[in-house]
């Protein structure tokens, strides 16, 4: 799941850089990113897996998403961090 999150984050970043003035070109990647962040609640509810989030730099990436241009993504991260 963490690897999928990292992959979707990277894809979204690449598409946003490649098509900055064409949101329709990166919209699907933002939906995918928001969905995987929501799915990560499964990890957030198991404290014994927290080390995976830290070792994979997922926490750092999640914190970066707090300032994402798409507020739906930012809200999904805030919701995850509240768990």
C-alpha positions in Angstrom: 0.0 0.0 0.0 2.8 2.4 0.9 4.6 1.6 -2.4 1.3 2.3 -4.3 1.0 5.6 -2.4 4.6 6.6 -3.4 3.9 5.6 -7.0 0.7 7.6 -7.2 2.3 10.6 -5.6 5.1 10.6 -8.1 2.8 10.2 -11.0 0.7 13.2 -9.8 3.8 15.3 -9.4 5.1 14.5 -12.8 1.7 15.2 -14.5 1.3 18.5 -12.7 4.8 19.6 -13.9 4.2 18.3 -17.4 0.7 19.8 -17.8 0.5 22.8 -15.4 -2.2 24.5 -17.5 -4.3 21.4 -18.3 -5.9 20.1 -15.1 -7.9 17.5 -17.1 -4.6 15.8 -17.8 -3.7 15.3 -14.1 -7.2 15.1 -12.6 -7.3 11.3 -12.6 -4.0 11.0 -10.9 -5.3 13.3 -8.1 -8.3 11.2 -7.6 -6.0 8.1 -7.4 -3.8 9.9 -4.9 -6.8 10.9 -2.7 -8.1 7.3 -2.8 -4.9 5.8 -1.7 -4.5 8.3 1.1 -8.0 7.2 2.3 -7.0 3.6 2.0 -4.0 4.2 4.2 -6.4 4.4 7.2 -5.8 0.6 7.4 -2.2 1.3 8.3 -3.0 4.2 10.6 -5.2 2.0 12.8 -2.4 -0.6 13.4 0.4 1.1 15.5 2.7 -1.8 14.9 2.9 -0.8 11.3 3.9 2.9 12.0 7.5 2.1 11.5 6.8 1.3 7.8 5.4 4.7 7.3 8.6 6.2 8.8 11.1 4.0 7.1 9.5 4.6 3.7 9.4 8.4 4.1 5.6 8.2 3.7 5.1 10.5 6.7 7.3 13.2 5.0 5.4 12.8 1.8 2.0 13.0 3.6 3.1 16.2 5.3 4.1 17.7 1.9 0.6 16.9 0.7 -0.9 19.2 3.3 0.0 22.1 0.9 -1.2 20.3 -2.2 -3.1 22.6 -4.7 -6.1 20.2 -4.7 -7.8 20.7 -1.3 -9.5 17.2 -1.6 -6.0 15.7 -1.4 -5.0 17.9 1.6 -8.3 17.1 3.4 -7.7 13.4 2.9 -4.3 13.7 4.5 -5.6 15.7 7.4 -8.3 13.1 7.9 -5.7 10.4 7.9 -3.5 12.2 10.4 -6.4 12.6 12.7 -6.9 8.9 13.1 
